[in-house]
Amino acid sequence: MALTRQVISTLQDNGTDIMGPDVMAYHYPDASIISGSLLTVEANHFAVLKSRGAVLGVYDTGQYPIQTPDKPLLGGFVTGFFGGNSPWQYEVLYVNRAKLLVRASGVATSAEMAEMVYQVDYYIHVDSKDDALKLTTHMPFSGHYIKADEVASYAAPVVEQAINQVVQVTPMEKINEHIHEVVELLKEHMSAFLSVFGITLNDAKVLILPKDDRMRELISLRAFGLSELDAVRYYTALKMAERGLVSAPNMAVGAPFSIGGATMGTYPVPDGHASVTLPKG
């Protein structure tokens, strides 16, 4: 049985590359690689050739003929003893050297123990053949892929720790004033962590917001220079306006509302959780 020379590539039959913008590394799913096979490495890839766990070589862009020890095992000898397949098992691991976008999110707590949600977008890439080898050595494949979201899972505890280090000692209203400090600390921690896997961190962007929608709106009003009381009053007025209540402007300016000469005021009811509008006097 003759063994057929093959071309090893990430390009599919329709011309598209199997390593999309969410793929960090790809395990070529064919172990029947023989001498003379052509290993094709695209401009934005590295390739790692392994045999039974041992690294035989790391390749940059280009096309390379593979020389393997299975060349003498041809014809009837291979057919009779190994069912037509060489006993040598080879793997090709492709590593994406393009810049990838990774996203992480979670919850931190402010100095007041208020819950804050954060979203981190960071850009990563594999810079060299040595780094490609680090990635395939230290990060396991899930099936035939290492995807960007798996990198995010590995880095999630580091992201959470770096953000909490600043957020937990900062009042909620002042967190955005320290956002540059958060970003720099995050980049420092992430760069050190990702370098173990041969991954270079290019840049990071952080967004931190109160988890509670109501609190986000109140802080937005406070940003206009309103006092805490005025912010609550304007927030209430906005909610009243959304429901079509004509007394919303009066709530905003803290003035009573008159209907037919009767002045209306707002009074709390005994349960302390609601209010009712009644004529004054």
ZIRA-V711405 format. One record per residue. N is the residue number from 0. PSI is psi in whole degrees, -180 to 180 (NA if undefined). D_LAST is the distance of its C-alpha to the last C-alpha in Angstrom with 2 decimals. Layout:
BEGIN
n:psi:d_last
N:PSI:D_LAST
N:PSI:D_LAST
END
This chain:
BEGIN
n:psi:d_last
0:120:105.51
1:141:104.75
2:132:101.56
3:132:99.79
4:140:98.58
5:161:94.85
6:124:92.27
7:120:89.32
8:161:86.22
9:-4:82.45
10:135:82.80
11:173:82.36
12:-30:84.47
13:5:81.95
14:-5:82.12
15:155:78.74
16:130:78.42
17:-19:77.26
18:90:75.66
19:-170:72.39
20:-6:69.59
21:7:68.36
22:120:71.82
23:-40:72.93
24:156:76.27
25:131:78.31
26:114:81.13
27:121:83.82
28:35:84.29
29:114:88.10
30:-3:90.32
31:50:93.63
32:134:94.10
33:172:97.81
34:137:99.98
35:-12:99.78
36:146:96.23
37:119:94.32
38:115:91.12
39:126:88.91
40:117:86.16
41:169:83.79
42:-26:82.66
43:25:79.29
44:159:80.72
45:162:82.74
46:139:84.87
47:123:86.00
48:127:89.13
49:153:89.57
50:115:92.26
51:43:91.51
52:-19:88.83
53:137:90.95
54:123:89.93
55:-28:92.80
56:157:91.19
57:130:88.09
58:141:88.33
59:-169:86.77
60:135:86.65
61:-170:89.88
62:128:92.13
63:130:94.28
64:133:97.09
65:128:96.60
66:118:99.66
67:159:99.45
68:6:102.05
69:2:102.22
70:-37:104.72
71:-19:107.82
72:78:106.19
73:168:106.92
74:-139:108.46
75:-31:109.83
76:-46:109.05
77:-44:105.30
78:-43:105.43
79:-39:107.37
80:-27:105.52
81:18:101.97
82:26:101.48
83:-4:101.71
84:143:99.04
85:144:99.65
86:-14:98.82
87:131:97.06
88:124:93.32
89:147:91.66
90:142:88.03
91:124:86.54
92:116:83.06
93:138:81.45
94:130:78.82
95:123:76.44
96:2:76.65
97:160:74.00
98:127:70.58
99:148:68.13
100:128:64.35
101:141:62.87
102:136:59.20
103:150:57.52
104:160:53.95
105:-168:52.19
106:133:49.31
107:170:49.02
108:138:46.45
109:-178:44.89
110:-28:44.67
111:6:41.27
112:23:43.06
113:140:41.18
114:131:43.40
115:133:44.85
116:141:47.06
117:151:50.09
118:128:52.59
119:125:55.98
120:123:58.46
121:152:61.88
122:134:65.26
123:159:68.51
124:164:72.22
125:122:75.61
126:-32:77.65
127:173:81.23
128:-37:83.78
129:-39:83.34
130:-36:79.60
131:-39:80.31
132:-39:82.52
133:-44:79.79
134:-49:77.30
135:-19:79.71
136:-40:80.74
137:-17:77.39
138:120:75.00
139:153:75.95
140:140:76.03
141:96:73.81
142:-121:76.41
143:12:77.90
144:152:74.98
145:114:72.98
146:163:69.80
147:-35:67.19
148:-22:64.55
149:-36:66.98
150:-41:67.15
151:-38:63.34
152:-42:63.50
153:-41:66.02
154:-9:64.00
155:-46:60.55
156:-34:60.67
157:-42:61.76
158:-48:58.92
159:-44:56.35
160:-44:57.78
161:-42:57.91
162:-44:54.32
163:-28:52.92
164:-32:54.90
165:-45:52.60
166:-40:49.35
167:-19:49.06
168:14:48.96
169:130:46.69
170:148:42.85
171:-42:41.59
172:-19:40.33
173:5:43.71
174:-42:46.06
175:-22:46.76
176:-21:47.79
177:15:50.53
178:-34:51.63
179:-40:54.95
180:-40:55.68
181:-46:55.01
182:-45:57.35
183:-42:60.15
184:-40:60.00
185:-46:60.00
186:-38:63.01
187:-47:64.89
188:-43:64.42
189:-40:65.04
190:-44:68.17
191:-40:69.75
192:-48:68.93
193:-25:70.04
194:-27:73.25
195:-32:74.64
196:8:74.58
197:20:76.10
198:132:72.84
199:130:71.79
200:123:68.10
201:-49:67.63
202:160:63.94
203:144:60.56
204:136:57.00
205:135:53.96
206:126:50.38
207:127:47.79
208:153:44.24
209:139:41.48
210:-34:42.08
211:126:38.39
212:-40:37.27
213:-43:33.71
214:-36:35.16
215:-43:37.45
216:-38:34.65
217:-41:32.66
218:-35:35.86
219:-41:36.51
220:-38:33.20
221:-29:34.00
222:-20:37.33
223:0:35.63
224:9:34.65
225:149:31.05
226:170:29.73
227:-42:29.11
228:-44:25.31
229:-38:25.70
230:-43:28.29
231:-40:26.04
232:-46:23.26
233:-37:25.90
234:-45:27.49
235:-40:24.29
236:-40:23.85
237:-42:27.47
238:-38:27.12
239:-40:24.13
240:-37:26.29
241:-27:29.19
242:6:27.21
243:20:26.26
244:125:22.52
245:-13:21.47
246:5:18.73
247:-45:21.60
248:-36:21.98
249:-39:18.36
250:-39:19.12
251:-39:22.36
252:-1:21.02
253:30:17.94
254:148:15.55
255:162:12.33
256:132:13.26
257:136:12.31
258:116:13.57
259:37:14.23
260:-13:11.80
261:127:8.80
262:127:8.17
263:142:9.22
264:166:9.63
265:127:12.39
266:144:12.53
267:147:15.92
268:163:17.16
269:-30:19.38
270:-11:22.63
271:3:21.85
272:6:23.44
273:174:20.83
274:162:17.22
275:143:14.91
276:124:12.55
277:158:9.37
278:141:6.62
279:154:3.78
280:NA:0.00
END
